[in-house]
């Protein structure tokens, strides 16, 4: 299940928890989160996420979003 989510940020901050597998999180430093790990994401900082293993990675996101948000909370970074 190797996969990557390109550089992005979010509309709001939140807490994440990895429930299975391993998440390689680059913000800009690299951190590997394992099952049971929690971390806080401010939402306004560009980052990328990878699953560099053959094991599926699952995580739960709790985000604090603007009440008037109409659409996804993930914002892809556009490089010029």
C-alpha positions as CSV (number, residue, x, y, z in Angstrom):
1,X,0.0,0.0,0.0
2,X,2.9,2.4,-0.6
3,X,1.3,5.8,-1.3
4,X,2.0,9.6,-1.0
5,X,-0.2,12.7,-0.5
6,X,1.5,15.6,-2.2
7,X,2.3,18.9,-0.5
8,X,-0.8,20.5,1.1
9,X,-2.2,22.3,4.1
10,X,-5.6,22.5,5.7
11,X,-8.4,25.0,6.4
12,X,-8.1,24.5,10.1
13,X,-6.0,22.9,12.9
14,X,-6.6,19.5,14.3
15,X,-5.5,16.4,16.1
16,X,-4.5,13.2,14.2
17,X,-4.1,9.7,15.4
18,X,-2.6,6.8,13.5
19,X,-4.7,3.7,14.1
20,X,-2.7,1.2,11.9
21,X,0.4,1.2,9.8
22,X,3.1,3.9,9.7
23,X,2.8,7.5,8.5
24,X,5.9,9.3,7.3
25,X,5.0,13.0,7.8
26,X,7.3,15.7,6.4
27,X,6.7,19.2,7.9
28,X,9.6,20.1,6.8
29,X,11.3,17.7,9.2
30,X,10.5,14.0,8.8
31,X,8.7,12.1,11.5
32,X,7.4,8.6,11.4
33,X,4.1,8.0,13.4
34,X,3.2,4.5,14.5
35,X,-0.2,3.0,15.6
36,X,-1.5,4.8,18.7
37,X,0.5,8.0,18.1
38,X,-1.3,11.3,18.3
39,X,0.0,14.6,16.9
40,X,-1.3,18.2,16.4
41,X,-1.3,19.9,13.1
42,X,-1.8,23.7,12.9
43,X,-3.3,23.5,9.4
44,X,-1.5,26.5,8.0
45,X,1.8,24.8,7.3
46,X,2.6,22.9,4.1
47,X,3.4,19.2,4.5
48,X,3.4,15.9,2.7
49,X,2.5,12.4,4.0
50,X,3.8,9.0,2.8
51,X,3.2,5.4,3.5
52,X,6.5,3.8,2.7
53,X,5.5,0.3,3.7
54,X,3.4,-2.4,2.2
55,X,1.0,-2.3,5.2
56,X,-2.1,-0.1,4.9
57,X,-1.9,3.1,7.0
58,X,-5.1,4.4,8.6
59,X,-5.4,7.6,10.7
60,X,-8.3,9.6,12.2
61,X,-8.5,13.4,11.8
62,X,-10.3,15.8,14.1
63,X,-10.3,19.2,12.5
64,X,-11.5,22.6,13.7
65,X,-13.0,24.1,10.6
66,X,-14.6,27.4,9.7
67,X,-18.4,27.2,10.1
68,X,-18.9,28.5,6.5
69,X,-16.5,26.0,4.9
70,X,-18.2,24.7,1.8
71,X,-15.9,21.9,0.4
72,X,-12.8,20.0,1.3
73,X,-10.5,21.0,4.1
74,X,-7.4,19.9,2.2
75,X,-5.7,22.6,0.1
76,X,-3.2,21.4,-2.4
77,X,-0.1,23.6,-2.8
78,X,0.3,25.2,-6.2
79,X,3.9,25.9,-7.1
80,X,4.6,28.5,-9.8
